[in-house]
């Protein structure tokens, strides 16, 4: 059976110093537990709740900062792309291109990501079922993508809330070999904190452990040394100091 793998990092690139702190800890965990770890951070959060929210350093500077992490720590990289034109440049730097949940049906974006030749991780939309994800996978594969992952991140449950139907994990395994549980975005309360997204990080460990039972083989954690001061998604991010113990439980 394939060893579980971890995708982790801060929600958005805030500074080179933050990337260093997080990447060093992820490298240590990877070595200690002999577990594959992909470093994740976004160069541009184009889907923030408010126009005044921090978005990141942008494509060119952000990709250079991610490349520096890869050179220094030897961790494979994952980042998300929101527009088709970003895919080619991102594909020259990162190992996995991620399609945001709200954009998982955008054909041009999926095709552009597939054309890079890199792995494409598609996050399941909050309004779709696991079986519905067959079609985004088909778009990528017909565009030439060799490896596609799918990620569960919860479904809309009324206003400003999400609920996870863990049946989606085995359902998505019908279409791909690697299904990831996004343990931190699934505890979000979208737009529920007065112009920004709230969340319940206390439930992150349970999300991870339940997903393992249902067959997830990848686990996605946004993590930060001080989530209360994070510039994006702080309420649902895991404290960096708590990541090691959770990875140990998963393994």
C-alpha positions as CSV (number, residue, x, y, z in Angstrom):
1,X,0.0,0.0,0.0
2,X,1.3,3.5,-0.9
3,X,2.6,5.5,2.0
4,X,0.4,8.6,2.8
5,X,1.8,11.9,1.6
6,X,1.5,15.4,3.0
7,X,0.8,18.7,1.3
8,X,1.5,21.6,3.7
9,X,2.5,25.2,3.9
10,X,1.1,28.7,4.6
11,X,-2.1,29.7,2.7
12,X,-0.4,32.6,0.9
13,X,3.2,33.8,0.5
14,X,3.6,36.5,3.2
15,X,7.4,36.8,3.2
16,X,10.5,34.9,2.5
17,X,11.1,34.5,6.2
18,X,7.7,32.8,6.7
19,X,8.5,30.4,3.9
20,X,11.9,29.5,5.5
21,X,10.4,28.8,8.9
22,X,7.6,26.6,7.5
23,X,9.8,24.8,4.9
24,X,12.5,24.0,7.5
25,X,9.9,22.3,9.7
26,X,8.3,20.4,6.8
27,X,11.7,19.1,5.7
28,X,12.4,18.0,9.2
29,X,9.1,16.1,9.4
30,X,9.6,14.6,6.0
31,X,13.0,13.2,7.1
32,X,11.9,12.1,10.5
33,X,8.9,10.1,9.4
34,X,10.2,9.2,5.9
35,X,7.0,10.7,4.5
36,X,6.7,12.5,1.1
37,X,5.9,16.2,1.7
38,X,4.9,18.8,-0.9
39,X,5.4,22.4,0.1
40,X,2.3,24.5,-0.7
41,X,1.9,28.3,-0.8
42,X,-0.1,30.6,-3.1
43,X,1.5,33.5,-5.0
44,X,-1.9,35.1,-5.5
45,X,-5.1,34.5,-3.7
46,X,-7.5,35.7,-6.3
47,X,-10.6,34.5,-4.5
48,X,-10.5,36.4,-1.3
49,X,-13.8,37.6,0.3
50,X,-12.9,41.3,0.2
51,X,-11.2,43.4,-2.4
52,X,-9.1,44.8,0.5
53,X,-7.8,41.4,1.6
54,X,-4.1,40.5,1.1
55,X,-3.5,38.5,-2.0
56,X,0.3,37.8,-2.1
57,X,3.4,38.9,-4.0
58,X,2.1,38.0,-7.5
59,X,3.1,35.6,-10.2
60,X,6.7,36.5,-11.0
61,X,8.0,37.3,-7.5
62,X,6.0,34.5,-5.9
63,X,7.3,31.9,-8.2
64,X,10.9,33.0,-7.6
65,X,10.3,32.7,-3.8
66,X,8.9,29.2,-4.3
67,X,11.9,28.3,-6.4
68,X,14.2,29.5,-3.6
69,X,12.4,27.1,-1.2
70,X,12.9,24.2,-3.6
71,X,16.6,25.0,-4.0
72,X,17.2,25.4,-0.3
73,X,15.1,22.5,1.1
74,X,14.7,20.1,-1.7
75,X,10.9,19.9,-1.2
76,X,8.6,19.4,-4.2
77,X,6.3,22.3,-4.7
78,X,2.5,22.8,-5.2
79,X,0.7,26.0,-5.9
80,X,-2.7,27.0,-7.3
81,X,-3.4,28.8,-10.5
82,X,-6.5,30.9,-11.0
83,X,-6.2,31.9,-14.7
84,X,-5.0,30.0,-17.8
85,X,-2.1,32.3,-18.5
86,X,-0.5,31.5,-15.1
87,X,-0.2,27.8,-15.8
88,X,2.9,27.8,-18.1
89,X,5.0,30.0,-15.9
90,X,4.0,28.1,-12.7
91,X,4.6,24.8,-14.4
92,X,8.2,25.8,-15.0
93,X,8.8,26.0,-11.2
94,X,6.4,23.8,-9.3
95,X,5.7,20.0,-9.5
96,X,2.0,20.1,-9.0
97,X,-0.5,22.7,-10.3
98,X,-3.6,23.0,-8.2
99,X,-7.0,24.0,-9.5
100,X,-9.1,25.9,-6.9
101,X,-12.5,24.3,-6.0
102,X,-14.6,27.1,-7.4
103,X,-12.8,26.8,-10.7
104,X,-12.7,23.1,-11.2
105,X,-15.1,23.1,-14.1
106,X,-13.2,25.8,-16.0
107,X,-12.2,23.9,-19.1
108,X,-9.5,26.4,-20.4
109,X,-7.8,26.4,-16.9
110,X,-7.8,22.6,-16.7
111,X,-6.4,22.3,-20.2
112,X,-3.7,24.9,-19.7
113,X,-2.6,23.1,-16.5
114,X,-2.6,19.7,-18.3
115,X,-0.5,21.1,-21.1
116,X,2.4,21.9,-18.7
117,X,3.1,18.2,-18.3
118,X,2.9,18.5,-14.5
119,X,0.7,16.7,-12.1
120,X,-2.7,18.5,-11.7
121,X,-4.5,18.5,-8.4
122,X,-8.2,19.4,-8.8
123,X,-10.0,20.4,-5.7
124,X,-13.6,19.3,-5.6
125,X,-16.1,22.2,-5.8
126,X,-18.2,22.9,-2.7
127,X,-21.3,22.3,-4.9
128,X,-20.3,19.0,-6.6
129,X,-20.3,15.3,-5.6
130,X,-17.3,13.0,-5.8
131,X,-18.8,11.3,-8.8
132,X,-19.1,14.7,-10.6
133,X,-15.3,15.0,-10.5
134,X,-15.1,12.4,-13.2
135,X,-15.5,15.2,-15.8
136,X,-12.8,17.6,-14.7
137,X,-10.4,14.5,-14.6
138,X,-11.5,13.6,-18.2
139,X,-10.8,17.2,-19.4
140,X,-7.2,17.0,-18.0
141,X,-6.5,13.5,-19.3
142,X,-7.8,14.3,-22.8
143,X,-5.5,17.3,-22.8
144,X,-2.6,15.1,-22.1
145,X,-2.1,15.1,-18.3
146,X,-0.4,12.0,-17.1
147,X,-1.3,12.3,-13.4
148,X,-4.3,13.8,-11.9
149,X,-5.2,14.0,-8.2
150,X,-8.5,15.0,-6.6
151,X,-9.0,16.8,-3.3
152,X,-12.0,16.7,-1.0
153,X,-12.7,20.0,0.8
154,X,-16.3,19.9,1.9
155,X,-19.6,20.9,0.5
156,X,-21.7,24.0,1.1
157,X,-24.1,23.5,4.0
158,X,-26.5,26.5,4.2
159,X,-24.8,29.9,4.4
160,X,-21.2,30.4,5.7
161,X,-20.7,26.7,6.5
162,X,-19.3,23.5,5.1
163,X,-19.9,19.8,5.8
164,X,-17.7,16.9,4.7
165,X,-19.4,13.8,3.1
166,X,-16.5,11.3,3.5
167,X,-18.2,9.0,0.9
168,X,-16.7,11.4,-1.7
169,X,-13.2,10.0,-1.0
170,X,-13.9,6.4,-2.2
171,X,-16.1,7.8,-5.0
172,X,-13.3,9.9,-6.3
173,X,-10.9,6.9,-6.1
174,X,-13.0,5.6,-9.0
175,X,-11.4,8.2,-11.2
176,X,-7.9,8.7,-9.8
177,X,-5.3,6.8,-7.7
178,X,-4.5,9.7,-5.4
179,X,-7.3,11.3,-3.4
180,X,-6.3,14.1,-1.0
181,X,-8.2,15.3,2.1
182,X,-7.9,19.1,2.6
183,X,-8.2,19.0,6.3
184,X,-8.0,22.8,6.9
185,X,-10.2,24.3,4.2
186,X,-12.9,21.8,5.1
187,X,-13.3,23.4,8.5
188,X,-13.8,26.9,7.0
189,X,-16.8,29.1,7.5
190,X,-16.7,30.9,4.1
191,X,-17.3,34.6,4.3
192,X,-18.5,34.1,7.9
193,X,-16.3,36.4,9.7
194,X,-17.4,39.9,8.6
195,X,-15.7,40.3,5.2
196,X,-13.4,37.4,5.6
197,X,-13.5,33.6,6.0
198,X,-13.7,32.1,9.5
199,X,-13.0,28.5,10.6
200,X,-12.7,25.9,13.3
201,X,-9.2,24.6,13.4
202,X,-10.0,22.5,16.4
203,X,-11.6,19.9,14.1
204,X,-8.6,19.6,11.7
205,X,-7.2,16.4,13.4
206,X,-10.5,14.6,13.3
207,X,-10.9,15.5,9.6
208,X,-7.6,13.9,8.9
209,X,-8.2,10.8,10.8
210,X,-11.7,10.2,9.5
211,X,-10.4,10.7,5.9
212,X,-7.8,8.1,6.4
213,X,-10.5,5.6,7.4
214,X,-12.3,6.4,4.2
215,X,-9.2,5.8,2.0
216,X,-7.6,9.2,1.5
217,X,-3.9,8.7,0.7
218,X,-2.9,12.4,0.7
219,X,-3.5,15.0,3.5
220,X,-3.5,18.8,2.9
221,X,-2.7,21.1,5.8
222,X,-2.3,24.8,5.7
223,X,-0.1,25.7,8.5
224,X,1.5,28.8,10.0
225,X,3.7,29.6,13.1
226,X,1.1,32.0,14.3
227,X,-2.3,31.6,12.5
228,X,-3.9,34.4,14.5
229,X,-1.6,36.8,12.7
230,X,-1.8,35.1,9.3
231,X,-2.8,37.3,6.4
232,X,-5.2,34.7,4.9
233,X,-7.2,31.8,6.3
234,X,-5.8,32.1,9.8
235,X,-8.9,30.7,11.7
236,X,-8.7,27.3,9.9
237,X,-4.9,27.0,9.6
238,X,-3.0,24.5,11.9
239,X,-0.4,25.8,14.2
240,X,3.0,24.7,12.8
241,X,4.0,23.3,16.2
242,X,1.1,20.9,16.1
243,X,1.8,19.4,12.7
244,X,4.3,16.8,13.8
245,X,2.1,15.1,16.3
246,X,-0.8,15.0,13.8
247,X,1.4,13.5,11.1
248,X,2.6,10.9,13.6
249,X,-1.0,9.9,14.3
250,X,-1.8,9.6,10.6
251,X,1.2,7.3,10.0
